[in-house]
Amino acid sequence: MPRLSDRVQKFTDSVIRRMTRISDEYGAINLSQGFPDFDPPKEIMDALAKVAYEGPHQYPITFGAENFREALARKQSKAAGRTINPETEIVVTCGGTEAMMATMMTIVNPGDKVMVFSPFYENYGADAILSGAEPIYIPLVPPTYEFDINLIEEGFKQGAKAIIICNPSNPCGKVFSREELMAIGELVLKYDAFAVTDEVYEHMVYAPNVHTCMASLPGMYEHTITCNSLSKTFSITGWRLGYVIGPEDVIENCKKVHDFLTVGAAAPLQEAATVGLNFPDSYYEELLATYTEKRAYFLEGLDRIGLKHNIPQGTYFVMVDISDFLALPQFEGYSDLEFCEWMIRNIGVASVPGSSFFKEPVNNLIRLHFAREKSTIDEAISRLSKLQELLK
Ligand SMILES: Cc1ncc(COP(=O)(O)O)c(C=O)c1O
């Protein structure tokens, strides 16, 4: 067989998505890949049913259907603190996943350095390889996930063209404070670079933490490319609707990348989801209330069964410390990945090994999520309680 490209040899399939497949195989409760087990808002489902008969069914405008972009611009202008032009400053993509890939393809030349916090959302590793970027990793140090701003300046001194900021952060749940973003922003401006933000969990930020949009900070709009998605906000991860917002000349070029990658996100789904983008603010308040309650419920459950965990400031992910289990003779030599596989088979709960997010050799954390109905959380906690018996 002819040789395949070198780039595909440099990364594996997604461990997150692999965990879901193994979970399905064993009928486990899947707390690995982050998606809810409850329905999207009824208004969106009703709109989808209507679209089935009334259309549109053909190609949308490549960079997004007009009404979808207009609704999006109205919603996101509030977050960005300025009026976003739906014609020139938005590209609608196939999920936040394509938003990040298209952004990287737009700004990176092979060999360009890009800073990525570690732990990082798995996709960024592959995005860097596919776009030819050379990542410089900036540690977010557990358990508080703080970072050293000097390392970021060092990265810019080495010529980094951009820094990717996942805010709120998957997997560690960190919400970057306004002060932290200001400090990073100052360096972005000083070194004439880009801040690329991934804000797909913008509406899951738990009090007293507050979401700050990097693009809204003084002087930052021209230097910020915001990647975002409807997946989590409207519980429609399967619809694959995302977007990039940025300054005009970036977006003009990003539109070209997007056009040749995918032509466009599904027209009927853009039409139906426009209903969601027009929801009043109370929708987002209720969403946050729901997730705040789920977070408390899940964390209480973990505390009850004695599992050590962080307290996420945002997102619906929790990092659980498995050091005590890995120290048991029966798990000698186990990697976190092997422990997760064992847990699927023997405990009936799927999680993601922390090592798939860290550049550093971290082997003692696993990621679980709580975007589940309470009854599913109850069952998951009951199954996880069997872990404690191992320590007796
Ligand atoms: C941080 C982050 N960015 C992007 C995505 C991908 O979002 P989408 O479903 O819109 O492609 C995810 C999905 O889990 C995520 O956690």
The ligand as a Gaussian input file, in Angstrom:
#p B3LYP/6-31G(d) Opt

LIG

0 1
 C      -13.581000      22.762000      24.900000
 C      -14.347000      22.207000      23.754000
 N      -14.257000      22.797000      22.563000
 C      -14.907000      22.322000      21.498000
 C      -15.708000      21.203000      21.599000
 C      -16.370000      20.693000      20.379000
 O      -17.608000      21.270000      20.232000
 P      -18.542000      20.916000      19.008000
 O      -19.462000      19.823000      19.432000
 O      -19.295000      22.172000      18.777000
 O      -17.697000      20.540000      17.861000
 C      -15.825000      20.548000      22.821000
 C      -16.642000      19.322000      22.940000
 O      -16.607000      18.615000      23.893000
 C      -15.126000      21.066000      23.922000
 O      -15.197000      20.473000      25.117000

